[in-house]
Amino acid sequence: MKILLVEDNERLSAFVRDRLAEEGHTLEAAGNGHDGLALATQGVYDVIVIDRMLPGDLEGLAVIQQLRAAGNSSPILILSALADVDERIRGLRAGGDDYLTKPFAFGELMARIEVLARRGTTPQGSSDSQTSAELSVLDLRIDFRTHKVTRAGKQITLRPREFRLLEYLMRHAGQVVTRTMLLENVWEYDFDPETNVIDVQISKLRNKIDIGFDKPLLRTIRTVGYMLTADD
């Protein structure tokens, strides 16, 4: 794997680099947000690991937000000494995929990196036919090479979480997707199962991919979940 570490603690960065090298991986490191953003923008990484509290005027969450706004979908693991639940939620909502508090065991860091790398390349339950550079349902398309979503040739702008939600629904097109499946595979976090976060995101996604088009694709299956389908 090729991993980017954005961490201002030189001793920690050197330690992680050496241990990753022992595992056969390549690490590029940056000591501040500006250098980290530049490397992440110019290169392709299996996983990006970013410290929350970076020196200067560009801290970790700002780096993540800029990457997501630019369409960078690389899996991101946030490192932070801020362990409160509210801080972890802040990090995930900013666009992080996982959150690990300091101090941490290298074994746990490695395990989390491996999980994120698998999610970034082969989604759970995928087959060879699902790992193509493009997915489509009727005239709705995701192009993973350009990270663009279009319907009937019109480009649709999605936030990172909306993109992942749509990708999951499209990989399971024609199947009922339950709320639990979405929580486990899109949010990957222990939200309260009674939360309305899924309903809110589904509503926002439906407004973008269905409103103004001839045929609705995203359906609510009462008491069960949701389905993306072109069938009547």
C-alpha positions in Angstrom: 0.0 0.0 0.0 1.0 3.6 -0.5 0.0 5.7 2.5 0.2 9.4 3.2 0.8 10.5 6.8 0.1 14.2 7.7 1.6 14.5 11.2 3.7 17.2 12.8 5.3 15.0 15.5 8.5 13.9 13.8 9.2 11.1 16.2 5.7 9.6 15.7 6.0 10.1 12.0 9.4 8.3 11.8 8.1 5.5 14.0 5.0 4.9 11.8 7.2 5.1 8.6 9.6 2.5 9.9 6.9 0.1 11.1 5.0 0.4 7.8 8.2 -0.3 5.9 8.6 -3.4 8.0 5.2 -4.5 6.8 6.1 -3.9 3.2 4.3 -0.6 2.7 5.4 2.8 1.3 4.8 6.0 3.4 5.0 9.6 2.3 4.9 12.2 5.1 4.1 15.8 5.6 4.5 17.9 8.7 1.8 20.5 8.1 -1.6 20.9 6.5 -0.4 22.8 3.4 2.2 20.2 2.5 -0.2 17.4 3.3 -2.9 18.9 1.0 -0.4 19.4 -1.8 0.8 15.7 -1.6 -2.8 14.4 -1.3 -3.9 16.5 -4.3 -0.9 15.5 -6.5 -0.6 11.8 -5.6 -2.8 8.7 -5.4 -2.9 7.0 -2.0 -4.5 3.8 -0.7 -5.1 5.5 2.7 -4.5 9.0 4.0 -3.8 9.4 7.8 -4.2 13.0 9.1 -3.6 14.5 12.5 -6.3 16.7 13.8 -4.1 19.4 15.3 -1.6 20.5 12.8 0.6 23.6 13.1 -0.1 26.8 11.0 -3.4 28.0 9.6 -4.6 24.8 8.0 -5.5 22.1 10.6 -6.5 18.6 9.9 -10.2 18.9 9.4 -9.8 21.8 7.0 -7.4 19.6 4.9 -10.0 16.9 4.8 -12.8 19.3 3.9 -10.8 20.7 1.0 -9.9 17.2 -0.3 -13.6 16.1 -0.2 -14.7 19.4 -1.8 -12.2 18.7 -4.6 -13.7 15.2 -5.2 -10.8 13.3 -3.5 -12.4 10.0 -2.3 -9.3 8.4 -0.8 -10.1 6.7 2.6 -9.0 9.0 5.4 -8.1 8.0 9.0 -8.0 10.8 11.5 -5.5 10.7 14.4 -6.2 12.9 17.4 -5.7 13.3 21.1 -9.3 14.7 21.2 -11.2 11.6 22.3 -14.6 13.0 23.2 -17.6 11.6 21.2 -18.5 15.0 19.9 -15.0 15.5 18.5 -15.0 12.1 16.8 -18.4 12.9 15.3 -17.0 16.2 14.1 -14.1 14.5 12.4 -16.3 11.9 10.6 -18.8 14.6 9.5 -15.9 16.6 8.1 -15.2 13.7 5.7 -13.1 11.3 7.7 -13.7 7.6 7.3 -12.3 6.5 10.7 -11.0 8.1 13.8 -8.2 6.8 16.1 -7.3 8.5 19.3 -3.8 9.0 20.7 -1.9 7.3 22.2 -2.6 4.2 20.0 -1.1 0.8 19.5 0.6 0.3 16.1 -1.3 -2.9 15.6 -4.6 -1.1 15.8 -3.4 1.6 13.5 -2.3 -1.0 11.0 -5.6 -2.9 11.2 -7.6 0.2 10.6 -5.5 1.2 7.6 -6.0 -2.3 6.1 -9.8 -2.1 6.6 -9.9 1.3 5.0 -7.8 0.2 2.1 -10.1 -2.8 1.4 -13.1 -0.5 1.5 -11.5 1.9 -0.9 -10.7 -0.8 -3.5 -13.3 -3.5 -3.2 -16.6 -2.7 -1.4 -18.1 -5.4 0.8 -20.0 -7.9 -1.2 -18.7 -6.8 -4.5 -17.9 -9.0 -7.4 -15.7 -8.5 -10.5 -18.6 -7.0 -12.4 -19.0 -4.4 -9.6 -15.5 -3.1 -9.6 -15.7 -1.5 -13.0 -14.9 2.2 -13.5 -18.5 3.0 -14.0 -21.9 2.1 -12.5 -25.3 2.9 -14.1 -29.0 2.5 -13.4 -31.1 3.7 -16.3 -29.6 7.1 -17.2 -28.0 7.6 -13.8 -24.2 7.0 -13.9 -21.2 7.1 -11.5 -17.8 7.4 -13.2 -15.1 6.5 -10.6 -12.3 7.7 -12.9 -13.5 11.3 -12.7 -15.6 10.9 -9.5 -18.6 12.4 -11.4 -22.2 11.6 -11.2 -24.6 12.3 -14.1 -28.2 11.7 -14.9 -29.5 12.1 -18.5 -26.1 13.8 -19.2 -26.6 16.4 -16.5 -23.8 16.5 -13.9 -25.0 16.1 -10.3 -22.9 17.5 -7.4 -22.8 15.2 -4.4 -21.2 15.6 -1.0 -18.8 12.8 0.0 -21.3 11.0 2.2 -24.0 11.3 -0.5 -21.6 9.9 -3.1 -20.9 6.9 -0.9 -24.6 6.4 -0.2 -25.4 6.5 -3.9 -22.5 4.1 -4.7 -23.8 1.6 -2.2 -27.3 1.8 -3.5 -26.2 1.4 -7.1 -24.0 -1.6 -6.2 -27.2 -3.1 -4.8 -29.6 -1.9 -7.5 -32.8 -3.8 -7.5 -32.3 -5.0 -4.0 -33.9 -3.8 -0.8 -31.2 -2.1 1.3 -32.0 -1.9 5.0 -31.2 1.0 7.4 -28.8 -1.4 9.3 -27.0 -2.2 6.0 -26.5 1.5 5.4 -25.3 2.3 8.9 -22.8 -0.5 8.8 -21.5 0.0 5.2 -21.9 3.8 4.5 -21.6 5.4 7.9 -19.3 2.7 9.4 -20.0 4.2 12.9 -22.1 3.2 15.9 -25.0 5.6 15.3 -28.2 5.1 17.3 -30.4 2.8 15.1 -33.3 5.2 15.7 -31.4 8.2 14.4 -33.0 10.0 11.4 -29.6 10.7 9.8 -30.3 8.1 7.1 -33.8 9.6 6.3 -32.2 13.0 6.0 -29.5 11.9 3.7 -31.8 9.8 1.6 -34.1 12.8 1.2 -31.2 15.0 0.1 -30.0 12.4 -2.4 -33.5 11.9 -3.8 -33.8 15.6 -4.4 -30.6 15.5 -6.4 -31.1 12.4 -8.5 -34.9 12.2 -9.0 -36.4 15.7 -8.8 -36.6 17.2 -12.3 -36.1 13.9 -14.1 -38.7 11.8 -16.0 -38.6 8.7 -13.8 -37.9 8.4 -10.0 -35.3 5.7 -9.2 -34.9 5.9 -5.4 -37.8 4.3 -3.6 -38.7 3.9 0.1 -39.8 0.4 1.0 -42.0 1.0 4.0 -40.8 -0.4 7.4 -37.9 -2.1 5.5 -35.5 0.3 3.8 -34.8 1.6 0.4 -34.2 0.5 -3.2 -32.6 2.0 -6.3 -34.3 0.6 -9.3 -35.5 1.5 -12.9 -38.3 -1.1 -12.7 -41.9 0.0 -12.5 
